[in-house]
Amino acid sequence: MVPNFFTAAVYFVSLLVKGNILLKSLSSSGKHKAWFFLSVALCGLIASDLSWITWLLAGQSTFTTVITRGAWSFYCMFYLSLFLLLESLLEKNFSLKKSHLLLIVITFGLMSFIIYSAFSSIHNITKVFLATSYFYMLLILVVIFKSLKSLRATFLPKILKKQLSLILTFFISPFIIIDFLQCLVSPIYVSELRSFFAVISTSLITIAMYFCFRRIFDLRFLNFKEHVQEDGNFNFIYDFKHVLAQLGSAMNEPEVIHATKSFFHKALNIPYPQTHLNIRDLTNTNNPDSEKNVMTPIDSSIENFLSLCKDQQELATFLHESKIFIFDEIAFNAFYEEAPNLKIVQNFLNTINADIFLPIYEKQTIVAYIIVERNARGKELYTNVDRDEMVVFASYLGNIIYLLQNKNLDVLISKEHTIEAELYHKHQEINQYKESIRSFLRSAKERKIGLVFFKNRKFVFGNQAAQEFITINLNTQDGHPLTKAFKSVARHVETYKTQQSCLSKDSRGNRIVIAGIPHLEQNTVLFTVYYPEVSDVIKEQIDLLKDPSEWDYVLYLETTQSGQLINQLIPGNGPTLLPFKINLLKAALNKKATLLETAEEDLLDMVEILHHISLRHELHTIKLMSPNKNLDVAIKIFGINPIFHNQQQKPLLEQLNGIGTLFIQNIHLLDLETQQYLVDFIKYGFYRTLKSDQRAYSDVRIICSTNQNLHALAQEGKFLESLYNELRTTVSMPSLLTLSEAEFIELTNEYVEQTTQTQTFKNFFELTEREKVKLTQQRPVSLRDLKERIQHLLVQKSKKKQIYQETYFNPAYNITDPELAEAAKLGKHALRDQKIMSMLWHKFKNQNKIATFLGVNRSSVNRRCKDYNLL
């Protein structure tokens, strides 16, 4: 025997599923009568489930008897609505007939009798209900037979057939079978088995209904979806690069046609012979003797249809907005809607016997079209994913056809190179977003909130979480940054009597939010300490943005490894520095040629950041000191025809292909011929060998720098305007002289924070107001110069306080290369790591330089290099 509460739970789940389906049907944009009949049928089922739940929880009583019998009346309404639902789906323009009205009268008469019996002492009502159930099941069987007969007919659209098949199989059939079995065994099976039968039957019906309606809503039932839907991710973009490669290498129409057939076969599982691409010859349309104008009957029908579109503006607009004609969806729409355009398109697709008609546009002109033969995929429908894939393919194919017809292959290659760069940029942005979200998920696993009370100038921990967040003594370590943050918040809360908050870091370097609110007790502040959420990270900085839509880059700066590298280089977040940091991160996330405009001392630091975030391994620098008057630099970068020069090494674009970054310092000193070669490489991704027509592909990141006005030089003819236009990604570091005093002091304080790695003596290393004023008045030009001045001041302070030996200054303070910074932090311990030693040898190629960098003896480096087989 099944417990009543378990049976009630099953019915409650069933009630939720049906209620969810009802809510979805109510939100449908469809105006078909089937919407009303489905809603009424679901209401009848919901009433039945409610009566069961009431009876199971309240037990048998007069009240539950009334409720149960009342629900029986709704069951009659359910069967009537089910009957009318199938009738309405099978007829194009459904209207109530006399037989339907008679059935409605009979149903309401039976419902009235059952409701009357609920309040009277009629004892044979069960037999009446069984007879009623047999009556309605017979009606449903009649309409089911009619539906099965219609499924074999040709006048019903394929989408509607799919809907009917699912409704009959998973919605109506389970009810008929289970109710029929229940009516047969009801007089003989004992009450102890009734609950068990109810649980099993209700569970099966609920599962069947869930599957049925989840699927038919995706099949445009009640027009809940605009197109047939498909579950799963849209992975087309990852395979599209192969299509680009195949189309990019096509040099004539047959190759384009083969690439089109290949795409439709691989992406949509359509056999090669059943996909047809016809490229229109618009130049010879008026020449009847042209060989191109000898068309098949299908081609003639299509051309007649396109001519009709020119004459009828509404039809042309319908074609342009639809982008693609899918016969199944056109037929489904035309079955229920009286629209002239739908009829014309349906007849057109029947004439050419096609499932798909895909026009290909170029500059608002149809230059070609693709047709897929009828039933090319059997009974399988074309989904929204298939539709999007075909539309995206057609939009790209239009450019290909136009370029082939106009013999402008260079434009094609340039667009392909641009698309690849955009895809790379989007991929990098997605990775940053994922990394950012993961950082929040890690802290969200154990969501703790620490409580701290501040009363009578004393801090008191309110719970254990606060002690885990704050490992220092706030009452004694006044100079600690965390103590200062708490006192600053407390001071603002007491002054303004409102909630205040700030971002700080715990002893492990993790960001935490310190929020203070006034307590009910006078002169008391309640603090909450917790790991930040997305809003906490960006709300303090979003007001500094000129474009608020770039808030996601603020998030990346604060939560990703790439952002931390940039913050390490430029820790300030003022209204001038923050936009520059965002531009720097944007430049790092794409592989377009980048132009740096900054102080010479900071150039290599910026390049290292861009190089590392781009995930490149080799960095090669070419520093031009004077105007380049020969082709040595061009030969080094692009190579030269062996006939003219015996080049010993491979060109840099070949050496660094796929793994490297090429930094050209003082690009304005490059000769004009080499500049033109560089323009071709940046624009197309292919480079030409000097004195040769040979072209080769290379994936090398180009970074340039200048301290001149390239626009003015281009106007004077001293710099190629085409190269200036290609260097669209420009990163200009604002001068420290232009920073506001507050922003400059904030930057200075952050550099002071970076200088020492231990918190013990940090309170001794704060710059005095006088020192800050002096730095502000005598500002350096570069970030590196500022950092060196700050470090010099702090070293002098440590010697003056006689704590220089005890102070552990950050050895990676002036190092921007992340790999070298990690090695510098390890110091002599880096000798024990083979991977780090291999990296150092690769970068320095000199034992003395490695020994100096790590602060160890050369003999130790020599011994380790021999152990690791580096020599």
N, C-alpha and C positions, 0 to 999 in steps of 0.2 A: 504494500500500500504506500502510495506517494504522499508525503506530508503536505498538508494544505498550504503551508507557507511557501513551499517549493513550487507547487502548482501555480499559486498566485504570482510568484516571481516570473515564471515562464510566460504567463498571460500579460504581466506588466511589460516584459521585454517586447512581446508581440504588439502590445498597445503602442509602445514607443516607435517601433518600426513603421507601423501603419500611420501613426500621427506624423512622422517625418515625411512619409510619402505624400500624405495629404497636404502638408505645408508646401512641399515642392510643387505639387500640382496647382495649388492656389497661386504660386508665384509665376506660373507659366504665362507667357505672352500670347498663347494660342487662344483663338476665339471659337474653336470648334465645339460642337455640342458634346463631344466625348469628354471634354473637360468637366462639364456639369455631372454627367452620369458617373464618371470615375469618382468624383468628390462625394456624391451621395452614397455610392457603394462602400467607400472607405468609412464614411460616417456610420453606416450600418454595422460594419465589422468592429469599429471602435466601441459602439454601444454594446455589442455582444461581449467583447472582452471586459468592459467595465462591469457588466452584470456578473460575469464569472468571478472577477476579483472580489466584488461585493459579497457574493454567496460564499466564497471560500474563506474570507476573513471574518465575516459576521455570522456565519453559520445559517442553518435553515430556520427561517422564521417567516411570519406573515409579510414583513417588509421585503425580505430577499425574494420571496415568491413573487411579489408584485414586480420587483425590479427584473427578475428573470423572465417573466412572461412579457413584460414590456419590451425587453430586448429581443424576444422572439419576433415581435412585430417588425422590428428594425431588420431582422434577418430576411423577412419577406421583401422589404424595400431593397436590401442588398441584391437579392436574386433578380428583382425587376430591373434595377439599375445595370446589373451585369448583362442582362439580355439586351437592353437598349444600347449599352456601350458597344457591344459587338455589331449590332445593327447599324449604329451611326458610323462605325469605322469602315463598314463594307460599302456604304452608299456615299456617293459624292456630295449630293445635296440632300441630306437626311431631313425628313419631316415626319411628324407623328401621323400615323394612319389610324383608320377606325379600329383595326385590330389592336393597335398599341393603346388607344384610348380605352377600349374594353378591358384590356389587361390591367391598365392602371386603376380602373374602377374596381375590378375584382381584388386587386392587391390592397387597395385602401379599405375595401370591405372586410377582407381577412384581418388586416391590421387593427381595424376598429373592434372586430370580434375578439381578437386576442387581448387587446388592451382592456376591453370590457371584462374578459375572464379574469384578468389580474385583480380586479376589485370585487369579484363574485366568487361563488363556491362551486364553480363548474369543475368536475373532477376528470373529465375525459379530454381535457384540452391537449394532453400529450399526443393522443391519437390524431386529433385535428392537425396539430403541428407536423406530425409525420406525414399525413396525407398532403399537407401544403408543400412540404419539402419535396415529395415525389412529383407533385404537379410542376413546381418550378424547375426541378432538375430535368424533367422531360422537355420543358421549353428551352432550357439551356442546351440540351443535347441537339435539339432541332437547329438552333442557330450555330452550334459547333459544326454540325454537318454542313450547313450552308457555308461556313467559313472555310472548312477544308476543301470544299468544292471551288471556292473563290481563289484559294491559294494556287490552284492549278491553272487558273485563268490568266490570260495575258493582259487584261485591262488594268490590273492592279499594279501599282509601282512596286519595285523591288524592296524599297525601304518599308512600305506598308506591309508587305508580305513578311518581312522579318519581324516587324512589330507584332502582327497577328500570331505568328508562329511562337514567339516568346510568351505572349499573353495566354494562348491556349495551353502551352506546355507547362508553364511555371506558375500561372495565376489561377486559371479557371479549372484545369484538370485536377490539381490537388484538392480543391474544395469539393468538386463533384464526387471524386473517388472516396474521400474521407467521409463526407456527409452521407453518401450512399451506404458505405459500410456501417456507419453509426446508426442509420435508420434500420438496417437489416438486423443488427445484433442488439439494438436497444431493448427490445422486449425480453431478451434472455440473459444478457450479461449482468453480473452482480455489481452492486454499487462500489465495492472495493476496487474493481478494475476500471471504474469510470474515470477516476483521476489519472491513472496510468495511461489510459487511452487518450485522454485529453492532453496530457503533457507531450506524448509522442506526436500526436496529430498536429497540435499547435506549433511545436518546434519545427516540424517538417514544412508546414505551411508558411511559417515566418521566414525560414531560410529561402524557400522558393520565391516568396514575394520579394524579399530583399534583392535576390539575384535578378529577378525579372525586371523590376522597376529601375534598378541601377543600370541595367543594360538598355531598356527601351527608352529611358530618358536620354541616353547617349545617341539613340537612333532617331532623334528629333520628335519623339512622342510629345504631343501637345505643343510642339514648337518650343520645347524647353531649352533646346540648344539650336543655334543657327545652322550648324552643320553636323554631320555625323561625327561623333567623337571617338577617340581611341585612347585607352589608358597607356601610360608609359611616358618616358622622357623624350624630348625632341633632340635626338642625337645627330640630326642631319648636318649640322655645322661642322662636326668633326670629320665627316666623310667628304664634305664638299671640297676640301683642298685637293682631293684626287680628281674631282671633276674639273676644277680649275686647271690643274696640270694638263689634263687630257685636252680640254678645249683650248688652252693656251698654246699647245703645240700644233693645233689644227691649222692647216694652211689653205684648205679648200673646202667646198661644200660637202663632198662625200665624207671627209673626216669629221665634220661637224655633225652630219647625220648619224654616223656610226657612234660618236660620243653620246648623242642624244638617246639612241636606242640602248646603249650600254647603261646610261644612267637610269632610264625607266625600268630596265630589267633588274638592276641591282637594288635600286631603292624601292621600287614598287612591285617587283616580281611580275612584270609584264613581259611576255615572250617577245623576242626581237622582231619577228615578222608583223606583229600586231601594233607596233608603234610607227607612226609616219610623220616625218618632218618635211614640210613643203615650204621652200624659201621663194617668196614672190619676187618676180622680176618686174619691178615697178617702172623700169625705164623702157620696157618694150610692150607695155599693155596696149598701146595704140597700133601696134604692128601685128596684124593677123598672120603674117607669113613667118613670124619669128618662131624658131624651133621651140623656144621656151613656152610659147603660148599654145602649144598642142597639149591640151589638158584632158584628163580622164573625166568621166561623168561626175565623179565625186568632187574633183577640183572645180568643175564648172558650177556645181551646186554651191560650193563654198564661196566662190567669187560672186555668184548671184546674191547670196546672203549678205556678203560684205557690201555689195552695191546697195542693197536694200537698207543697210545700216546708215549709209551716207544720206539716203533720202528721208529716212525716219529718224529724227533726232532722239526720240525717246528710246528707240531700240538701240541706237548707238551708245547712249548713256548707260543703258542696262548692261550692254556688253562690257563697257569700260569699267563700271563699278563692280561687276561680278568677277572680272579678271579671268575666270575660267568657267566653262559650262560642263557640269557633271550631270549626265543624263538621269541618274537615279534621283538626284535632288530636284532637278527641273520637273521630272514626272511627278514626284511627290507633291511639290508645290502646286503644279497644275491640276492635280486631282482634287484639291480642296479650294483653290482660288480661281476666280474667273478673271484672269489677267491676259490681255491680248499678247503681250510680249512673251509670256510663258508658253502660250500655244504655238507661237511662231517658232520659238527656239526648240520646243519639243518636236515639232514637225521637221525642223531642219536637222536635228540629231537623228531622227528616224530615217530621213532621206539619205544621209551619209553613213548610216549604220554605225554610229560612234558612241562610245561611253564617255569620251573626253574630247572636248574641243578647247584647245589652249591657244589663244592669240598671243603673238609675240610683238610687242610694241618697241618702237624706237622713235623718239620725238613725236609722240601721239599718232604715229602711223604704224599700221600693222604690216610688218616686213616679212612675217612668216607665221606659220601656225603648226601646231602639233595635234594630231588626232590619234586616239586609241580606239581600236575596233571594239564593237559590242561584245560583251561577255569575255573580255580578255582575261579577267581574273575570276571567271566563273561566278559563283554566288557571293563572293567577297565584295563588301562595299568600300567606297573610297572615303576615308576619314578626314578629319580636319588636319591631321599631321600630313597625310598624303597631299592634301590640297596646298598646304603651306610649302611643302617641298617643291611641288610643280610650279607654283607661282614664283618662288625665289629663283628656281632654275631658269624660268622663262625671262625674268628680268635681267639676268646676267647674259642669257643667250642672245637677247636682242642687241646688246652691245657688240657681242662677238660677230653676229651676222652683219651688222652695220659696218664694223671695221673691216671685215673681210671684203665686203662689197666695195668699200672705198680704199682698200689696200693700205690701211693705216694701222699696221701691226704694232708700231711703236706705242701708240696710244693704248692698245690692248695690253701690252706688257706692263706699261706704267700703271694702268688700273689694277691689274692683277697684283703688282707689287704693293700698291696702296692697300688693297683689301687684305693681303697677308699681314701687313703691318697693323691694320685695324684689328684683325683677329687676334694677333699676338697681344695687343694692348688690352683688349677685352679679357683675354685669358689671364693676363697678369692682374687685372683689376679683380677678377673673380677669386683668384688665389689670395689676394690681400683681404678681400671680404671674408673668405673662409677662415683665414688665420685670425682675423679680428674677432669673428664670432666664437671661434674656439677659445680665445683668451677669456671671454666672458663665461663660456660654459664651464671652464675649469674652476673658476671662482664660485660658480653657481651650484656646484655639486654639494658643497657644505655651506649653505647660506647662513652665516653667523652675523649677529649684530652685537657689538660691544657697547656697554653702557658705562659712562663716566660722569661723576658729579663734581661740580666745581663750586665749593662753598667756603667762604672765609679765606679766599686765596689759596685753598688747598684742593688738590685733585684726589678723588676717591673712586676706586674701581667699583662698578655696580654688579659685574658678573665675571665669569671665568673667560668669556670670549674677549672682554676688554683686555685682560692680562695677556692673552695670546696675541692680540693685535699690537699691544704696546709693551715692549720688553724693557723699557727704561723707567726710571723714577722721574715722573714729571715734576715732582716737588723739589728735587735737588739738582737736576741737570737742566739748569735754566738756559744754557747756551745751545742745547740740542735743537735742531730744526723742528723736530716733532713737538717739543715743548713750546717753541715759539708759535707754531701753527695753532695749537690749542689755545694759547693765551690771546692770540690775535682774534680768533673766533669769539672767545669769551668776552673780550673787550667790545667787539661790535654788537654782540647780543645785549650786553648791559647798557650800551649807549643808545641803541635804537629800539630795544625791546621787541625785536622780531627775530625770526629764524635766520641763521647765517650758516654758511658752509664753505669748505675749501677742500682742495685736493692736496694730499701730502703723500709721504712714503713711510712704510714701516721699516723696522730694522733690517729686513731682508730685501729691501728695495722695491717691494710691491706697492702699487698705488692704492691708497685708501681714501675714503671720504670721511671728513670730520664735520658733522652737522651739530650745531648747538641751538637750543631753544630755551626761552625763559621758563624757569620752574615756578610752580605755584608759591614756593617759599621765596621770600625776598632775598635778593643778593645771591641767588643760586642759579646755576646754569646746568642743564642736562645735555650731555653729549651722547650722540650715537656714532659709532665707528663701524664702517662696513666697506666691503670691496665695491668699487664703482660699477654702475650700469652704464649703458650706452648714453643715456641722457646726461648722466653726471660728467662723462668725459667731454662731451661737446658743448654743453650749455655755457661754459665759461669762455669759450673761444668763438662760438658761432657769430657773436656780435662783432667780432673783429674782421669778419669776412666781407669782402666787397660783393661776392656772389654767394648767397646763403645755400645755393644748391650744392656747393662743394663741401658740405658738412661731412660727407663720407670720407674725404681725404683727411679731415681733422681726426676722424676716428682711426684711420690707418696710421697716421703719425703717432698716435698715442698707444696703439695696441699691437702693431706688427713689428717684426724684426727690422724691416726696411725703414719704417718710421723711426724706430729707436736709433738707427745709425744716423739719420738726418738730425734728430734731436741731440745726439751726442756732438755733432759738428756745430749745430746752431741751436742752443738750448732755449733761446728767447721765443716768446709767443706774442709779441706785440703786433699792432695793426700793420706794421711795415714788414716785419720778418715772417709772420705767419703766411701771407700770400706767396712770398718767395719760397718758403719751404714746400708749400703745396705745388708750386710750379716745378720745383726740383724733383719732387716725388713723381709727378706726372711724367716728366722727362725720363726718369729712371725706369718707369713702367712700360715705355714703348721703345722701339728700336729705330725710330727715325733719327736722321742726322740732327745733332744738337749743337747749338752755338752758345758758348759760355762767355758771359761778359762780367768779369769780376777782377778783383785785385790779383796781381800775378802771384803773390805769396799764397793765395787760397786756391789757385787753379788746380793743382794736383790733388788737393783734398776733395774738391768737388768731383773731379774725374774719378777718383777712387770710389766715391759713393755711387756714382752712376754705373761704373764698371761692375761693382760688386752686386748691386741690386739687379742688374741685368743678367746675373748668373753667368758671367763670362769668366774665363780662366786666364787668358793671356791679355796683357795690356802693353801696347807698344806706343811709344811717344816719339813724335817727330817735332823738334823745336826749331823753328825758322828764326834765325837771328838777323838776316838781311834779305833783301829782295832776291828771290830765286831766279837766276838768269839762264840756267841750263836745265836739262831734263833728268838730273840725277834723282830728284825726289820722285818724279813721275815713274822712272824706271824702277825705283825701289818699291813703289806702291803697286803699279800695274804690270810691270814686266815689259819686255821689248822683244820684238822679232829677233830670233837668233841670228838672222842674216846681218843685222846692223850692230849687234852687241852680244858678246858672250857673257851672259849673266850667270854668276856662280850660284846665287841663291834663288829660291822661288819668290815670286812677288808676295808682298805682305798680304794682299787680299786672298791669296791662296793659302799662305801659312796660317792666317788667323780665321779662315773660313769656319763659321759655326761655333768658334770657341773664343774669339778675341774681340778686343776693342782697339781701334786706332785713334789716337789723340794727336791732332795736328795743331800745335800752338802757333799763334800769329798767322792765321789763315790768310790774312790780307797780303802777306809777303809771297804767296804762291804765284807762280807765273800763270798767265791767262790760258795757255794751252793745257796745262795740268788741271787748272780749274774746270775746263770744259770736260775733261775725262772724268773728273770727280762728279760733275753735274750728272753725266750719263749714268754713273754707278748709283748715285743716290736716287735718281728718278726711276730707274728700271730694275735695279738689283743685279744687273749684268755690267761687267766692265770690259773694255776693249784693251787689248795689248797694244802698246805703242808700235807704230809703223806696221800695223797688221789689222785685218778685218776680223780676226778671231775674237769671239766673245765667250766669256765664262761667267757662271753664276757664283756669287759669293754672299755669305751672310755675316758681314762684319759690321759691328757698331761703329759709326763715325761720330767723333766728338771734335769740335773745333773751338778755338778761342780767338779773341781779338781784343785790342784796346783802341780800335779805330771805329769811326762811323762808317760802316759798310755801305749804307744807303748813299752817303755823300760820295764815297769812292766809286760806287756804281754809276752815279750820275756823271762823274768825271771820266768814266771809261777805264778806270784803273782796277776795277773789280767787276767780274761778270755779274750782270743783273740776274741772269738765270740761276747762278749759284746762290745769290742773295735770296731769291725767291724760294729756293729749295730748303734753305736753312730756316724753316718756319718755326721750329721748336727752339726758341731762344730763352735762355735762363740768365737773367740779369740780377746780379747781387746788388741790393741797395747799399750805397755807401754808408759807412758808420757815421760819417759826418752829418748825414741827413736824418739820423734817428733822433726821436725826441729824447729828452733827458731821462724820462721815466723808463722808456724802453731800453735805453743804453745801460742804465743802472741795473735793470732786471737781467739783461744779458751778462753783465759783469758778475752779479751775484750767482748766477747759474754756473759760470766758469769757476768761481771760487768753490762752489759745491763739488765740482768735478775734480778739483785738484787733489784732494786727499781721499784716501779710500777708507780710513778709520774715522769714527765719530768722536774719538776720545778728546782730540784737541781742536775740534772744529770751531768751538766758541772763541778760541784764541786767534783764528784766522779770518775773522770778519774784517773787511776793509772799513776803516773809519770814514766818517763823512768827509773829512778833509781829503783823504786819499781818493774817494769817489769823485769829489769835485775836481780834483787835479786830473784824474783820468778823463773826465767828461770834457774839461777844457782843452786837454792835449790829446785828443782822440787819435788813435792809430788809424791807418787806412785799411788794414786787413784784419781778419779774425785771428790769424796766426800771430800777428804782432800783439794783439790784445791779450791773447792767452799767455804769450811769453812774458809780457809785462806783469800780468797778474801772478804768474808763477814766481817771477823774480821777487815781487813784493812779499809773497807768502814765505818764500825761503828766507828772506831777510828777517821776517817776523819770528820764524822758528829759531833762527840763530840768536836773535836778540832775547828771546824768552828761554834760551838754552834747552829747547826741546827738539832740536833738529834731528838728533839721532833716534828719538822715539817716534818721530812723525813718519808715517808711511805715505809718501807722495805717490800718486797714481803714475806708474811708469808708462802707461798708454795715453797719457794726457794729450800729447801732441801728435798722436798717431791716428790717422783716419782709416787706413786699411784694416778692416775687421780681423783678418787673419794675423797680421803683424801685431795688432793690438792685443789679441789673445796670447800670442807668444810673449809679448812684453810683460804682461801680467804674471805669466808663469816664471819669468826670469830664468835662473839656472835649472829649474825643474823641467824646462822645455827640452833639455838634452835627453831626457828619458822617454820622450814621445817620438817615435819614428816618423809618424805622419807630419808632425810639426817641423821636425828637422828636415824632412824632404821638401816641405814648402819653403823653408828658409833658404835651403841650398838652391832651389829653383829661382828664387827671387834675387838673391845676392850673388850667387856663383863665386863666393869668396869667403874663406874661413875667417880671415881677420875681421871682415865686416860682421859676420855672424857673432863672433866672440865679443866685439864691441857692443853690438846690439843687445846681447843677453847679459853683458857684464861679467863674462867668465874668461878663463885662460884659453888661448888658441889651442893648446895641447888637448884640452878637454873636448873642444869642437872637433879636432882632427881625429881623436880616438872614436868619437861617436859616428863621425862620417864614415870611417872605415868599418865600424860594426854594422852600419846600415847600408853598406855597399853604395855609397854616394860618390865616392872618388873613383 
